[in-house]
């Protein structure tokens, strides 16, 4: 009996190598609303080492709705997206693409897939299945989901597997799309919580920014800094209204290129799926480690990260993250967080000896968080902060310091208040969606406005 089970396992491994590992795949990487072009550029950068010389097998990167769709992707390249995709909300691989116009056809398509190659032995009642039906005769999304799960149930998948205590909450997350009778089924490799990297501190009154949105803001700021100021890496990063430090942390991960070293592997659904390639995953990690500068190099001149917040507890939470990071890797950084009002001129900035370049990332409070604030509500806070920024930029200009920043503004009035205060400097405004709000990301540089 034991030999029979071993033979069955080896046969499954051979089928996985043939039908998954040795094939080219279609992968979708979703990004936060407003950052789709950024996501496409980031995917191209991550995958630039995987271009094939075969014109028929060339990897194609296109925008598909609110996702970046990557076609003809070698399976090995998926590891790069999981390690380096800080800006991605989710990474999914396509299992099925077929024409489908009737319920019988749907059941037939599902039954023809060898799901043992794709799915772990977990009861389907614990799966997260989402359905989107557009311009389809099978328009009822709840009915499609039920038909799919019933068809899966008839396939007699293995009874179940024992999961470790620290397994991620969503091991099987599937997206089913039926658009104009074209059926596509994608399997999530990171789980629904792929963008949650676990860096946030849970504290009372904290309103932390989503980590994928923070990563997108930092990545976009880096692009503008490089394009407009020719500064790829700053010497200082300032985060007014830092809160629990999400923007500071994402800045450190991007600048130090060490995000993959801090990855919580147990949070990825991928490691529980049958086609998980443990050796390949470890090889990618080892190769990236080899590319990093040796420990101790440039430690004498690390990037200095500075946070500001009225809440001392939040300042301590921001600093705590850096302390914990240093226990895992030698991140070339130092950090100071100050309990101050970011709307006012703060003396610690003049003592930082900023002599080369500075990034400023700010997500000021707004709405209910300012309902009892003595400064006069959101618009007044943004006006005061804009005035403080203008003064800071003027003092940096006298020292010939290159500065680049971004301020998140929840509406047009707050945006105009900051925009007016910084009117003499180069500006870029982009829109994103945050909590159902149309947020304006106001980017600015120390270059005079033309």
Buried (B, 14 or more C-beta within 10 A) or exposed (E): EEEEEEEEEEEBBEBBBEEBBEEBBBBBBBBBBBBBEBBBBBBBEBBEEBEEEEEEEEBEBEEBEBBBBBBBBBBBBBBBBBBBBBBBBBBBBBBBBBEBBEBEBBBEBBEEBEBBBBBBEBEBEEBBBBBBBEEBEBEEBEBBBEBBBEBBEEBEBEEEEEEEEEBBEBBBBBBBBBEEBBBBBBBBBBBBBBBBBEBBBEBEEBBBBBBBBBBBBBBBBBBBBEEBBEBEBBBBBBBBBBBBBBBBBBBBBBBBEBBBBBBEBEBBBBBBBBBBBEEBBEEBBEEBEEEBEEEEEEEEEBBBBBBBBBBEBBBBBBBBBBEEBEEEBBBBBBBBBBBBBBBEEBEEBEEBEBEBBBBBBBBBBBEEBBEEEEBEEBBBBBBBBBBBBBEBBEBBBEEEBBBBBBBBBBBEEBBBBBBEBBEEBBBEEBEBBBEEEEBBBBBBBBBEEE
